[in-house]
Amino acid sequence: MGRTPSVISVKVVKKKKHPWKDFSPHGYAVSVDGGPFVEGRELTLQDGREYTFEIDAPGHPFYIGHSPIGGAKFPESVFLGDTGGVQKGEVRVRVPEGFSLSDDEWAALGRSNVISMYYQCGRHRSMGGPLILSAETEWLTDIPR
């Protein structure tokens, strides 16, 4: 029996508590499974889980990449940057079963199949936050247009 997919909701807010509030007036706030929205929240995608990102960010195209800053032209894009990002719609991601780390490995992020990335805006700098996942993660979505 499969696990229920987690829903990660992303919206744009006027920054007040975002970790990078001094660098940009707007930021992404993220909610997991209907919980409270947290500005710039770190997300760890766990093994054997499927995630649906619900994006509601008009004017702020969401993408995932290696750039801790983000901004114009989707720097260091891994997912969604080549399509212009997603401003409104759903994006699905699956992390493979069996991907797991010990507490020490999580702390050090030292295994080769762990990637530290960021969810960002493809137009504006410093809006997103950290994203930790497996190198074997499947990007499942049909890109909303």
C-alpha positions, 0 to 999 in steps of 0.5 A, a space after each residue: 500500500 502506497 503512502 499518501 502524497 504530500 502536498 507542498 503549497 507555495 505562494 508569494 508573500 511580502 517578506 517579514 520573516 524570510 531568512 533572506 528578507 534583506 535582499 528582496 521585498 518578496 519571497 516564497 512562503 511554503 506550507 506542507 500538508 495544510 500546515 502553516 505557511 513559513 517563509 523560506 522554509 527548508 524542505 527535505 524530500 523523503 524516500 518513497 514519497 511523492 510530492 505535489 507542489 501547488 504553485 500560486 505565484 503570479 509574476 514569480 516563476 518557480 523552479 528548482 536549481 543549484 543557485 542559492 540566489 535564483 533570479 533572472 534567467 533561472 540560474 543553475 536550473 535543474 527542473 522547470 527553468 528551461 520551460 520558464 518556471 511555473 507561476 500557477 499549477 501543480 508540479 509532481 516529484 517522486 523520491 525513490 524508495 530506499 533512499 535514506 541517511 543516518 543522522 550523521 549523513 543528514 548533518 554532513 550531507 556527505 553521501 553522493 546521492 544527496 543533493 542540496 538544491 534550492 527552490 527559487 524564482 526565475 525572475 527575482 533573487 533571494 525568494 526561495 529556500 533550501 531543498 534536500 533530496 536524492 539524486 535519483 529523484 524523478 521529476 514527474 510533472 507535465 509542465 503547466 503552461 
